[in-house]
Amino acid sequence: MKRPLNEPLYALPLFGRARLLHQGKEVRLSKKGLVLLYYLALEGPTTRARLAELLYAHGTGLQNLRVELYRLGQALGRRVFPQGQDPLVLPSWIRLDTTGQGQALEGLEEPWDWIAEVRERHEATPGLLERRELLQEFSALRPPFLLVLRGRLGSGQRAFAQALARTLGLTFHQTLRPQGLVYLEPPYPQVPVRELLRSQSLLVLSLGPGEEPRFFLELRAHYPVAQTRLLDLPPLSWPEAREGVLAGLDFFEAARAYFWAGGQPEWIPEWLACPQGPQRPLAQLRLQARLLSEPARLALERLSVAMGTIPEEVLDALGALPHLDELERKGWLLYRGGYRFAKEAERRLLYAALPPGRRHELHERAATALALSGKLEAEAVHRRALGEDLGGLWGKALAPGEGRRGVRHLGLGPERVLLPHQREGVLALREGFGVALLEPEETALLALSEIEEEVVLELSGRAYGLEDTQGMGLTLRAPGGGMRLGLEGEFRHRWFLHPGPLRLGFQGLGLAEFTLRAYRPKPGAMAAWDLAAEEVQD
């Protein structure tokens, strides 16, 4: 491997203060060196001449650029770019971190035109924008222009390009034309880049995950920066899917199709048509996996028994260690403090294709390796998959002794107003809120403005989660303690709460739609319980 298994990458946080981090510590760089790294991370391979013009605004900037590259190497203690490389390409061990909050590239003011463009581009995280908003954002595009749509299988790049052509009033083509919108996907045409540069069309390039092909690199290296845009095409949001392809369906039918498809628009109809498991998405996935070497492909299939971050012991037990570099470069695995599948929906498809006996053997190997290293909680996941009953994790009190028994019959007075104070991953629906957790270790948070009087809080709704996992869990933190409970099917819960802050955290895998209401308790109808965790039974 090119780096030790647990060597942290250098990270460039997109949101918040601009800086380079290594093992959580900031690396001291000059502002121009930092801009250079961010530019390569956001805009892709760039010629030295373009970078010199960007950073120094004059034709003699190439000498200054060479000095800056030398300083970067000194600051990082290693050569950042191969000698003579042009265009410059961001090293694989430096990654853009698109999580976090705040303004994009805080603290960077030069070069202002480009910084302003990045901030406008990232006013809202692209992964959370609905597709109709993206179409509206691109409605001002005018040819000639290069738009690169990067997406995974099922993301609907062609359909998005067709919708964009309709929005712009352009003719849609899938072969090279001098005008209109030209959509190109692999295998790309064998034409000189200079011919594409002379085109007066809107060129839309479909790009999959993993290593960037030469055709794309040549275009990015020579196409004018002002006429280029790279977009990571996000899955459909849950509200958008409910208003579109899932409109009119029962919640649980819609939630199941959306969840198993990972929100990918091309896969949702497949899961609706074949709830037991459609073959087309699996065939697409296995066909793409054929681009891997055979040992790496077999290792990928073995790893499909591991959800979330994969412990080193499991990587070793399943024979994946020699193939991690290839699986990461090809876009199948991500490294975020540990290796995991890039998309949980893809992992589930590969897992479902394993023969039952093979699946059992792999879980046994993983569980044994984790037991020998004392990682009992991780072992329990595989033991549960083997059919062993280990009990649930939800329902445990966060602070034993602080929460008290629940009250089933509560006298309710007038309804009180609840004001959301903070939302992270919680969606605003036409009625109430929604949560869609599609990836392991994703969380969502809803914090309410401080409650100024005693209230009875009512949470009601419906949730869908996987039967063979813990599903979706709710963590409630309020004055007097906290608790956890699972959300499944139709639910309604009430709690008696004292004045103070209230936070609801969601974790696990699944979807939920819910409403929150608060009522003043009727005098004399409520015993002084601190926290009620019982389901309502009127």
matplotlib code that plots the C-alpha trace (Angstrom):
import matplotlib.pyplot as plt

x = [0.0, 1.1, 0.4, 0.0, -3.6, -4.4, -2.3, -4.7, -4.9, -4.3, -7.7, -8.8, -12.1, -14.3, -16.6, -15.3, -11.8, -9.6, -6.7, -4.8, -5.1, -3.0, -4.0, -6.4, -3.6, -3.2, -0.2, 1.2, 1.1, 1.2, -2.1, -1.0, 0.0, -3.3, -5.2, -3.2, -4.2, -7.9, -8.0, -6.7, -9.1, -12.2, -11.3, -9.2, -5.9, -4.7, -1.8, 1.1, 0.5, -3.1, -2.1, 0.6, -2.0, -4.5, -2.0, 0.2, -1.8, 1.1, 3.0, 6.2, 4.5, 5.9, 9.1, 7.0, 5.0, 8.1, 9.1, 5.7, 5.8, 9.2, 7.7, 4.8, 7.2, 9.2, 6.0, 4.7, 8.1, 7.7, 7.4, 3.9, 4.0, 6.3, 9.1, 8.0, 4.3, 2.1, -0.9, -0.6, -2.8, -3.8, -2.0, -4.2, -3.1, -4.7, -8.5, -11.3, -13.5, -17.0, -18.5, -18.8, -20.6, -20.0, -19.0, -16.9, -13.2, -13.5, -10.4, -9.3, -9.9, -7.5, -8.0, -11.3, -13.2, -12.6, -13.3, -16.5, -17.5, -16.8, -18.8, -21.8, -21.5, -21.5, -24.1, -25.9, -24.1, -24.5, -25.3, -28.4, -29.7, -32.8, -32.5, -35.0, -32.9, -29.8, -31.6, -32.7, -29.1, -27.8, -30.6, -28.3, -25.6, -24.8, -22.6, -19.8, -19.5, -18.2, -20.4, -19.1, -21.7, -20.0, -22.3, -22.6, -24.6, -28.3, -27.7, -29.5, -26.9, -28.5, -32.0, -30.5, -28.8, -32.0, -33.9, -31.2, -31.5, -35.3, -34.7, -32.2, -34.2, -31.3, -31.4, -30.2, -27.5, -25.5, -22.9, -20.7, -22.6, -21.5, -24.4, -27.0, -26.4, -24.0, -24.1, -21.1, -20.6, -18.1, -16.7, -15.8, -15.2, -11.7, -11.4, -8.6, -9.3, -8.7, -11.8, -13.9, -12.4, -13.7, -17.2, -20.1, -22.2, -22.9, -20.8, -22.1, -19.7, -20.8, -18.2, -18.3, -16.6, -12.9, -10.0, -10.5, -10.1, -7.6, -10.3, -11.7, -8.2, -7.3, -10.6, -10.1, -6.5, -7.4, -11.0, -11.3, -11.9, -14.7, -16.6, -16.2, -18.2, -17.9, -21.0, -21.3, -24.9, -26.6, -29.3, -32.9, -33.9, -36.7, -39.2, -38.4, -38.8, -42.2, -43.4, -42.1, -41.5, -43.0, -46.0, -49.3, -47.7, -48.1, -45.3, -43.9, -43.9, -42.2, -39.7, -38.6, -38.0, -36.2, -34.1, -33.0, -32.2, -30.1, -32.2, -30.8, -33.6, -32.9, -33.0, -36.2, -38.6, -36.7, -37.3, -41.0, -41.4, -39.5, -39.6, -37.8, -34.7, -34.4, -31.7, -30.9, -29.1, -27.2, -26.2, -25.0, -23.0, -21.4, -20.6, -18.7, -16.9, -15.5, -13.2, -11.4, -8.7, -10.2, -8.6, -9.8, -13.3, -13.5, -12.3, -15.0, -17.6, -16.3, -16.3, -20.0, -20.7, -19.3, -21.5, -20.1, -16.4, -14.6, -12.3, -8.7, -9.2, -12.1, -10.1, -7.3, -9.6, -11.4, -8.2, -8.8, -5.6, -3.6, -6.4, -7.5, -5.5, -7.2, -10.7, -10.2, -8.8, -11.7, -14.2, -15.6, -14.3, -13.8, -11.2, -12.6, -10.6, -11.1, -12.3, -16.0, -18.1, -18.7, -22.4, -24.4, -27.0, -24.2, -22.9, -26.4, -26.7, -23.4, -24.3, -27.7, -25.9, -23.7, -24.9, -26.3, -23.5, -20.8, -22.4, -22.5, -18.9, -17.7, -19.7, -18.2, -14.7, -15.3, -16.9, -14.0, -11.4, -13.2, -13.7, -10.0, -9.2, -11.8, -14.0, -17.2, -19.7, -18.4, -18.5, -22.1, -23.1, -21.9, -23.3, -26.7, -26.4, -25.7, -29.0, -27.9, -30.3, -28.2, -31.0, -31.6, -29.4, -32.2, -34.2, -31.2, -31.2, -28.4, -28.2, -29.3, -31.3, -32.1, -35.0, -38.1, -41.1, -43.6, -47.1, -49.6, -52.6, -51.8, -54.3, -53.6, -54.3, -53.7, -51.2, -47.9, -45.7, -42.5, -39.7, -37.0, -33.6, -31.2, -31.6, -28.9, -30.1, -33.7, -35.9, -38.9, -41.9, -45.3, -46.5, -43.9, -40.4, -38.6, -35.3, -33.6, -30.4, -29.1, -25.4, -24.0, -22.8, -25.0, -26.9, -29.5, -30.4, -33.4, -32.9, -35.8, -35.6, -35.6, -38.9, -40.0, -42.6, -43.5, -45.0, -46.1, -44.2, -45.9, -43.9, -46.0, -45.3, -44.1, -40.7, -39.1, -35.9, -34.1, -35.4, -32.0, -30.4, -31.3, -33.2, -33.6, -33.1, -34.1, -32.0, -33.9, -32.0, -34.0, -33.7, -33.6, -31.9, -32.1, -33.2, -33.1, -35.8, -36.3, -38.7, -40.5, -43.9, -46.6, -45.6, -46.8, -44.9, -45.4, -43.0, -43.5, -40.7, -39.4, -38.4, -35.1, -33.4, -34.5, -32.6, -33.7, -30.9, -31.5, -29.1, -29.2, -30.5, -34.0, -36.5, -39.1, -41.8, -43.0, -44.7, -43.9, -46.5, -46.3, -49.2, -49.5, -50.5, -53.9, -53.5, -53.6, -53.7, -49.9, -47.7, -44.2, -42.4, -39.2, -39.2, -41.8, -40.6, -43.8, -45.8, -49.1, -52.1, -55.3]
y = [0.0, 3.6, 4.6, 2.7, 1.5, 4.1, 7.1, 10.0, 12.1, 15.8, 17.5, 20.9, 21.9, 23.6, 25.2, 27.3, 28.7, 27.7, 25.6, 22.4, 19.7, 16.7, 14.4, 17.1, 19.7, 22.7, 22.9, 26.4, 27.5, 30.8, 32.2, 31.7, 28.1, 27.4, 29.0, 26.9, 23.6, 24.7, 25.7, 22.2, 20.5, 22.5, 23.0, 20.0, 19.8, 23.2, 24.4, 26.3, 29.3, 29.5, 29.2, 31.9, 34.2, 33.5, 34.0, 36.8, 38.4, 38.9, 37.0, 36.7, 34.8, 31.4, 32.1, 33.1, 29.9, 27.7, 29.4, 28.7, 25.1, 24.8, 26.3, 23.9, 21.0, 22.4, 22.9, 19.4, 17.7, 15.9, 16.6, 17.8, 17.6, 15.5, 17.5, 19.0, 18.1, 20.4, 20.6, 20.3, 17.7, 17.6, 14.6, 11.7, 12.2, 15.6, 15.6, 18.2, 17.8, 19.0, 18.4, 21.1, 24.4, 28.1, 30.1, 28.4, 29.3, 31.7, 33.9, 33.8, 37.0, 36.6, 36.0, 37.6, 36.9, 33.1, 33.1, 34.9, 32.4, 29.5, 31.0, 31.6, 28.1, 26.6, 28.9, 25.6, 22.3, 20.8, 17.4, 18.8, 20.9, 19.5, 18.8, 21.4, 24.0, 22.9, 23.3, 26.7, 27.5, 26.5, 28.3, 31.2, 29.0, 29.9, 27.9, 27.4, 25.8, 22.6, 21.1, 17.9, 15.8, 13.4, 10.7, 7.1, 4.4, 5.3, 9.0, 10.0, 12.1, 11.7, 12.6, 15.7, 16.7, 16.3, 18.4, 21.0, 21.1, 21.7, 24.4, 26.2, 25.6, 23.7, 20.6, 17.5, 15.4, 12.4, 12.8, 15.7, 18.7, 22.3, 23.6, 22.6, 20.5, 17.7, 14.9, 12.5, 9.4, 6.6, 5.5, 9.0, 10.0, 9.8, 13.4, 16.0, 18.3, 21.3, 20.4, 20.4, 23.7, 25.3, 24.0, 26.4, 23.8, 23.2, 20.2, 18.0, 15.3, 12.2, 11.2, 8.2, 7.7, 6.7, 7.6, 10.5, 9.4, 11.1, 12.6, 14.5, 15.6, 17.0, 18.9, 20.4, 21.3, 23.3, 24.5, 28.1, 28.1, 30.7, 28.4, 25.2, 23.7, 20.4, 19.2, 16.2, 15.1, 14.3, 11.7, 12.9, 14.4, 12.6, 15.5, 15.8, 12.0, 12.1, 14.9, 13.2, 9.5, 8.4, 10.7, 9.1, 6.0, 4.7, 6.0, 2.5, 1.5, 4.8, 4.6, 1.1, 1.9, 5.2, 3.6, 0.5, 2.6, 5.0, 7.9, 7.3, 8.4, 5.6, 2.9, 3.9, 2.7, -0.6, -1.2, -0.2, -2.7, -5.5, -5.1, -8.5, -7.1, -5.8, -7.3, -4.3, -2.2, -5.4, -6.1, -2.5, -2.8, -6.1, -4.9, -1.9, -4.1, -6.1, -3.1, -4.1, -6.8, -10.1, -10.3, -6.8, -7.6, -10.7, -8.8, -6.2, -8.9, -10.3, -6.9, -6.5, -8.3, -5.3, -2.2, 1.2, 1.7, -1.7, -2.7, -3.6, -7.1, -7.6, -6.2, -8.7, -11.7, -11.2, -10.8, -7.2, -5.5, -5.9, -4.4, -1.4, 1.1, -0.2, -0.2, 3.3, 4.6, 3.1, 4.8, 1.7, 2.5, 5.7, 6.4, 8.5, 7.5, 4.0, 2.3, 1.9, 1.5, 4.7, 4.0, 1.7, 1.0, -0.5, -2.6, -4.0, -5.1, -6.9, -8.5, -9.7, -11.4, -13.6, -17.2, -17.8, -20.3, -17.9, -15.1, -17.2, -18.1, -14.5, -13.3, -16.1, -15.1, -11.5, -12.3, -14.6, -11.9, -9.3, -11.6, -12.4, -8.6, -7.9, -5.7, -7.2, -4.6, -4.9, -8.7, -8.5, -7.0, -10.1, -12.5, -10.9, -11.5, -15.1, -15.3, -15.0, -13.0, -10.4, -8.0, -4.4, -1.4, 1.2, 1.9, 2.4, 5.5, 7.9, 8.9, 5.9, 7.1, 10.5, 9.4, 8.0, 5.9, 7.1, 8.3, 6.8, 9.1, 12.7, 15.6, 18.0, 21.7, 24.4, 23.8, 25.7, 27.0, 25.1, 27.0, 25.0, 26.5, 24.3, 21.7, 19.4, 16.7, 17.2, 18.1, 20.5, 18.9, 20.3, 18.9, 18.4, 17.1, 14.3, 12.4, 10.2, 8.4, 6.4, 5.9, 4.3, 6.8, 9.5, 11.5, 14.2, 16.8, 19.0, 21.5, 23.6, 27.0, 26.8, 25.8, 28.4, 26.3, 22.7, 21.0, 17.7, 17.0, 14.7, 13.0, 11.2, 9.8, 6.8, 5.3, 2.7, 0.9, -2.3, -5.4, -7.0, -3.8, -1.6, 0.6, 4.3, 5.4, 8.7, 10.2, 12.8, 15.1, 17.4, 18.8, 16.0, 13.4, 11.7, 8.5, 6.5, 4.6, 3.0, 4.4, 1.8, 1.7, 4.1, 5.7, 8.2, 9.1, 11.7, 13.2, 15.5, 18.1, 20.8, 24.2, 24.3, 23.2, 20.2, 18.3, 15.3, 13.3, 10.7, 7.9, 4.4, 3.6, 4.5, 7.2, 8.9, 11.6, 13.1, 16.0, 17.7, 19.3, 20.7, 21.1, 22.8, 20.0, 20.4, 21.4, 18.3, 15.9, 15.3, 13.7, 15.2, 12.8, 14.1, 12.2, 9.8, 7.2, 5.2, 4.9, 6.6, 4.3, 6.4]
z = [0.0, -0.6, 3.0, 6.3, 7.0, 9.6, 8.4, 8.4, 5.2, 5.0, 5.0, 3.5, 5.3, 2.8, 5.4, 8.2, 8.5, 5.6, 6.7, 6.1, 8.8, 9.5, 12.4, 13.5, 13.8, 11.6, 9.2, 8.9, 5.2, 3.4, 2.2, -1.4, -0.8, 0.9, -2.1, -4.5, -2.7, -2.4, -6.1, -7.2, -4.8, -6.1, -9.7, -10.6, -12.6, -13.5, -15.6, -13.9, -16.1, -15.0, -11.3, -11.7, -13.3, -10.5, -7.6, -8.9, -11.6, -14.0, -16.6, -14.6, -11.8, -12.8, -10.9, -7.9, -8.3, -8.3, -5.0, -3.5, -4.5, -2.8, 0.4, 0.3, 0.2, 3.1, 5.2, 4.6, 4.8, 1.5, -2.3, -3.0, -6.8, -9.1, -10.7, -14.0, -13.5, -15.6, -15.1, -11.4, -9.8, -6.1, -4.4, -3.4, 0.2, 0.4, 0.4, 0.4, 3.5, 2.6, 6.1, 8.7, 8.9, 8.3, 5.2, 2.5, 2.7, 5.7, 6.1, 2.5, 0.5, -2.4, -5.3, -4.5, -7.8, -7.4, -3.6, -4.2, -6.9, -4.6, -1.8, -4.1, -5.4, -1.8, -0.1, 0.5, 0.4, -3.1, -1.7, 0.0, -2.9, -4.6, -8.3, -9.3, -7.4, -9.3, -12.6, -11.6, -10.6, -14.0, -15.9, -16.7, -18.4, -22.0, -24.4, -24.9, -21.5, -19.9, -17.1, -15.5, -13.7, -11.3, -9.9, -8.9, -10.6, -10.6, -10.1, -13.3, -15.0, -18.5, -17.2, -15.5, -18.7, -20.6, -18.1, -18.3, -22.1, -21.7, -19.2, -21.5, -24.7, -26.3, -28.5, -26.6, -28.4, -27.4, -30.1, -30.9, -32.5, -33.1, -31.1, -28.5, -25.4, -26.0, -23.4, -23.4, -21.2, -21.3, -23.6, -24.6, -28.3, -29.6, -30.8, -30.2, -27.3, -29.5, -31.5, -28.4, -27.3, -30.5, -30.0, -29.4, -27.6, -23.9, -23.2, -20.4, -19.3, -17.3, -14.8, -12.5, -9.1, -8.8, -10.9, -13.3, -17.0, -19.3, -21.5, -18.5, -17.3, -20.7, -20.9, -17.4, -18.1, -21.2, -20.9, -19.7, -15.9, -16.3, -18.6, -16.5, -13.6, -11.7, -9.9, -7.6, -8.5, -5.2, -4.7, -4.6, -1.3, 0.5, 0.1, -3.6, -4.1, -2.3, -4.6, -7.7, -8.3, -5.0, -5.1, -3.9, -2.4, 1.2, 3.4, 4.1, 0.4, -0.6, 2.3, 1.5, -2.2, -1.4, 1.3, -0.7, -3.7, -1.7, -3.0, -6.5, -9.0, -11.6, -8.9, -7.0, -9.8, -9.9, -6.2, -6.6, -9.4, -7.7, -3.9, -3.4, -5.1, -8.7, -10.9, -13.1, -10.3, -9.2, -12.8, -13.3, -10.1, -10.9, -14.4, -13.0, -10.5, -13.5, -14.1, -10.9, -10.8, -9.9, -6.5, -5.6, -6.9, -4.8, -1.7, -2.3, -2.4, 0.9, 2.6, 1.8, 5.1, 7.0, 7.4, 8.4, 9.2, 8.8, 11.6, 10.7, 12.1, 9.6, 6.7, 7.5, 8.2, 4.8, 2.9, 1.8, 3.0, -0.2, -2.3, -0.3, -2.5, -5.7, -4.1, -2.9, -6.2, -8.1, -5.8, -4.1, -0.6, 1.3, 4.0, 6.9, 9.9, 8.6, 5.4, 4.6, 1.5, -0.5, -0.6, 1.7, -0.9, -3.1, -0.2, 0.4, -3.3, -3.2, 0.1, -1.2, -4.1, -1.8, -1.5, 2.0, 2.9, 1.8, 3.7, 6.9, 6.6, 6.1, 9.1, 11.2, 10.1, 10.9, 14.3, 15.3, 14.4, 16.4, 19.4, 19.5, 19.6, 22.3, 20.1, 21.5, 20.3, 16.7, 17.1, 18.1, 14.7, 13.0, 15.6, 15.1, 11.4, 12.2, 13.9, 17.5, 19.7, 21.5, 22.5, 21.5, 22.1, 22.0, 25.2, 27.5, 29.7, 28.9, 32.6, 34.8, 37.8, 36.3, 34.1, 35.9, 35.1, 32.5, 32.9, 30.4, 31.0, 30.9, 31.3, 28.5, 28.5, 25.8, 23.1, 23.4, 20.5, 19.8, 17.9, 16.1, 17.1, 15.1, 12.4, 11.1, 8.7, 9.8, 6.8, 6.9, 5.4, 4.5, 7.8, 10.5, 9.9, 8.2, 8.7, 6.1, 7.3, 4.4, 5.4, 8.6, 11.2, 9.7, 12.4, 12.5, 15.1, 16.0, 18.8, 20.1, 21.6, 25.4, 26.9, 29.5, 31.3, 32.1, 29.1, 27.8, 24.6, 22.0, 19.2, 16.7, 13.2, 11.3, 10.7, 8.4, 9.3, 8.3, 10.1, 10.5, 12.1, 15.0, 12.6, 13.5, 17.1, 18.8, 21.6, 23.7, 26.0, 28.3, 31.8, 34.3, 32.1, 28.7, 27.1, 23.9, 22.1, 18.7, 16.1, 14.1, 12.3, 13.6, 16.9, 19.4, 22.6, 25.3, 27.8, 30.7, 30.6, 32.9, 31.6, 29.7, 26.5, 24.4, 21.8, 19.7, 18.0, 15.4, 14.5, 12.8, 9.4, 8.1, 7.5, 9.7, 9.3, 12.5, 14.2, 17.5, 19.7, 23.3, 25.7, 29.1, 31.6, 33.4, 37.0, 39.3, 36.4, 36.3, 38.9, 39.2, 37.0, 35.5, 32.2, 30.8, 28.2, 27.8, 24.6, 24.8, 25.2, 25.2]

ax = plt.figure().add_subplot(projection="3d")
ax.plot(x, y, z, "-o")
ax.set_aspect("equal")
plt.show()
